[in-house]
Amino acid sequence: MEKDTTKSTTSREATCRELLVPSEDISKLDTINVGIVGHIDHGKTTLLQRLSGKWADTHSEELKRGITIKLGYADAIVKDDGGKLSVEKDAKGKPKRYITFVDAPGHEMLMATMLSGAAIMDAAILVVGANEGIKPQTQEHLVALKAKKIKNIIIVQNKIDLVSKERAVENFKAIKEFVKGTVAENAPIIPVSALQGVNIDKVLEVLCNIETSKPAKDEKPLFLVARSFDINKPGTKLENLHGGVLGGALKKGTLKIGDTIEIKPGYSYKKQNTYHYKTVKSKIVSMQKGEYPITEAMPGGSLAIETELDPSLTKADSLSGGVASTEGTLPEIQEQITIKYTLFDEVFGTGKHEPVQPLKPNEMLMLSLNTSITVGQVTKTGKDQVDLSLKIPVVPLKGESIGIARNLNSHWRLIGFAEII
């Protein structure tokens, strides 16, 4: 059921303005959302720190284990000072582009999280360690970018400080061979040492030159919810409480403060041993891109939306995987869908070159649609299409790319992609 906080919108906005004093006006600055993907321990998070000045692994378990478990976020304003690009806070020069970054996990057990992150990316950096070369998750992440229709790809050949010149050249050639015939065939390959800060400016230069599509006029907004939060600290007084916050990316249209939005599938509740889903509706109280407050949002970059929802509805990512738009815009959720699919020739991520077997009646598949993950049982098969009964309902957006994964030896492996018909 929809809940609301008692604090007024005016009071909330005033509190937000007190907490957030913008150092830059990014409302008219070109924005892009860039994912950082690749095999575990190839230096993705260190590269992100160099590109943004921020360390994205903030969860205590991540710091202890040294791997990214959840999606990490960071942002930077790239400034151009006479041809020298910088993301330093005190850098001089003209702001060139605002970049928000998504740090996706490289561990094979966290593929579902990586697929969710890919849904909000405009471009991606594929990191390959020069000391280890192409690894199973390098392959799997590349096909995941294909499954999610990410076409703007940059390859960073990282850790060149750890190998000889000859080894680096061999690794470069291996990367060129690896991407031949893929979506990354023509992607630039930039040798980098993230640890030493070598060639970071070259990566920024390519990122600033990526062309992004401009939003069509009068297009209905479509916001993909990747995270949801309760940002209030324990013991916060009632009059100072903030409403629930949604984090993700606006893919289409525009949103502004004061808009009423609905989020689907919404929140779940159990009744007579069956889970039901109810659409959540609320008003936008404030919005931020990184640390910068904005009043109107357009596509490009990550976005945080504060609502009037009771924060208990948004805490612990309880609304992640949802889709938001203005009231009355989204289609009804579905638990039965038909998809038209394409399977890969082989299973990636195992290193064994196993062929992908045809889909079978009654088998369970993991589906990644937008930022949501659900499991569906095949109820009917046909030529290049199947009917599925879903454990968690989805918002059936036509034309959106779906990643298909199969459980092989207790691991979900990406085997193809599809779209709802």
C-alpha angles and dihedrals in degrees: 000000000000114000129192135199120235097231116107122245092238092053092047093052091049091052091048091052090051092052097043120049108178117226092192136030104233097166093106098029118114108253134200133179112220126191123210111210139164145102120327116273095016090119105262097143093044089051090050090052090054094046095047108019089237134104108227100194100088101146113103094228090053092052091050096047098036095228134103110252102168129031110284122212134202136154140201142183109226111216126197114216104181094317096321111114121209140168096195114129093233095043117134125223141064119316106249105178139350111227127191117194132209116201107206123199117255098199114111092231090061100054092121090059091050091051091051090052092049089061092069098042124110091186138000140219112213108204119208119182110228089211094057106022126198111003133180095267090046087062094042094049092050092055089045089059088051091049090052093046096243105162103167103081132165121190117214115198096205134191095034087151089070097058139054122258090254092051091048091053091049090050091049091054091047090054091050090052092045095056096043109124094010134106087266097053093114097033117128115251112214121190108222144170104205090183093055096034094241117163095353088132089058091055091049090050093056092044091053092052098052110115118225129193117255120234115265116241118260092008114152112251120255118190119184112210110218098163138011127198151185101219096184118111118229111274096025111156116250094245091055098048119124122214124245117296128220121202125196142083135303104226099178141016127001136287128197138186110280096032116133111229136185125213122209142230076016125184125341130226133179121239124170091348092305127107116232129189128217127193114247119219129190145142126261109247100176141346135210138188103204105313094336120101116220133183098208128031129207128183117288131075132018119307135198118205122195112206137184091251121126102261090231086075094057104035121116094015092293092152096038114126092037130123123228133197141145116300116289096010106100124080120245117275118257134209094186118056140166118218133191107217145190119203125210119242092241141014112262125209099042099077090222102101092232115177117242110249121220118269112267133210113265095012119133120240131187112228126199109201117172104316094330128099122203138161121232134190117222107240100170135013130206139157106312092336139081139186116233136195109212130216091207118030121239137208101250103224110178117237096015113136118243124202114219120208130181127205107246119173091341093309127104107234124192108241105165149325136255147169133225116260 
